[in-house]
Amino acid sequence: MDFLLRAFAPPDGTPVAPEAVPGDAGAGAGGFSGLIIWLVVLVGMFYFLIIMPQRRRDKQFKSMMSTLKVGDKIVTIGGIIGRVTSLNEQTVEITVANSSKLEITRRSVASILGKTSKDPNEAIERK
């Protein structure tokens, strides 16, 4: 700051003192509490915009996986449509066209279509 005062000083060389701003006494202490308030607000926004929706999606996924059973028609996250033939702890075996069998992880199941649905856009919301 002192550099700027010297750079913009009058050419006659008289030093220019910084002017006091009215109500500036104790600005350092108020600045720290203001910083703490903003940090709390940002953490709160982070929680409500990122963490809370992710928890909701995880809860919905767990409920969907608990209702998944052999014979259900599913869509994977890659868009493959198949019928569940067996369930393991971490994987699901599905049968797709031409009786091809695929073993996929449980996390790659996007939605459950049900037993009779022909349209993959008609996912069943199981609760």
C-alpha positions in Angstrom: 0.0 0.0 0.0 2.9 2.3 0.8 4.2 1.8 -2.7 1.0 3.1 -4.2 1.1 6.1 -2.0 4.6 7.0 -3.2 3.8 6.2 -6.8 0.8 8.6 -6.9 2.4 11.2 -4.6 2.5 14.9 -5.9 5.6 15.7 -7.9 6.9 18.1 -5.3 7.7 15.1 -3.0 5.4 16.0 -0.1 4.3 12.7 1.5 0.6 11.9 1.4 -0.8 10.3 4.5 -3.6 7.7 4.0 -6.9 9.1 5.0 -8.8 7.4 7.7 -12.1 5.9 6.7 -14.9 6.8 9.2 -16.1 3.8 11.2 -13.0 1.8 10.2 -11.9 1.1 13.8 -11.9 -2.6 14.5 -12.4 -3.7 10.9 -9.9 -6.5 11.4 -12.0 -8.3 14.0 -15.2 -7.9 12.0 -13.6 -9.2 8.9 -12.8 -12.5 10.6 -16.3 -13.1 11.9 -17.6 -12.2 8.4 -15.3 -14.8 6.9 -16.6 -17.4 9.4 -20.2 -16.6 8.5 -19.5 -17.0 4.8 -17.7 -20.3 5.4 -20.7 -21.6 7.3 -23.1 -20.5 4.5 -20.9 -22.2 1.9 -20.7 -25.4 3.8 -24.5 -25.3 4.3 -25.0 -24.8 0.5 -22.6 -27.6 -0.3 -24.6 -29.9 2.0 -28.0 -29.0 0.6 -27.0 -29.0 -3.0 -24.6 -31.9 -3.2 -24.6 -34.2 -0.2 -28.3 -34.4 0.5 -29.4 -35.2 -3.0 -26.7 -37.9 -3.3 -27.9 -39.6 -0.1 -31.5 -39.5 -1.5 -30.3 -41.2 -4.7 -28.4 -43.8 -2.7 -31.4 -44.6 -0.6 -33.6 -45.0 -3.8 -31.0 -47.3 -5.4 -30.8 -49.5 -2.3 -34.6 -49.8 -2.2 -34.6 -50.7 -5.9 -31.9 -53.3 -5.4 -33.8 -54.9 -2.4 -36.9 -55.4 -4.7 -34.9 -56.8 -7.6 -35.8 -60.5 -8.2 -35.3 -63.2 -10.7 -37.5 -62.7 -13.8 -37.5 -58.9 -13.6 -36.8 -57.0 -16.8 -34.1 -54.3 -16.3 -32.2 -51.6 -18.1 -28.5 -51.2 -17.4 -26.7 -47.8 -17.3 -25.3 -48.7 -20.8 -28.8 -49.1 -22.2 -28.9 -52.9 -22.4 -32.3 -54.4 -21.7 -32.4 -57.9 -20.2 -34.2 -60.3 -17.9 -32.6 -61.2 -14.6 -31.7 -64.9 -14.4 -29.7 -65.0 -11.2 -28.7 -62.7 -8.3 -25.4 -62.8 -6.4 -24.1 -60.5 -3.7 -22.3 -58.2 -6.0 -23.4 -59.2 -9.5 -26.6 -59.8 -11.5 -26.8 -62.3 -14.4 -29.1 -61.2 -17.2 -30.3 -62.8 -20.4 -30.5 -60.5 -23.5 -31.6 -61.2 -27.1 -30.6 -64.5 -28.6 -30.3 -66.0 -25.2 -26.9 -64.3 -24.5 -26.0 -64.2 -20.8 -24.3 -61.2 -19.3 -23.0 -60.8 -15.8 -23.1 -57.2 -14.6 -22.5 -55.5 -11.3 -25.5 -54.4 -9.2 -24.4 -50.8 -9.6 -24.9 -50.9 -13.3 -28.7 -51.5 -13.0 -30.4 -48.3 -14.0 -34.0 -49.2 -13.6 -36.5 -52.1 -13.3 -39.0 -52.4 -16.1 -41.1 -55.1 -14.7 -42.3 -58.4 -16.2 -44.5 -57.3 -19.0 -43.3 -53.9 -20.1 -42.2 -53.6 -23.7 -41.1 -49.9 -23.6 -37.8 -49.2 -21.7 -39.0 -45.6 -21.0 -41.8 -47.0 -18.7 -39.7 -47.8 -15.7 -41.5 -49.0 -12.6 -41.0 -46.9 -9.5 -40.9 -49.5 -6.7 -41.2 -48.4 -3.1 
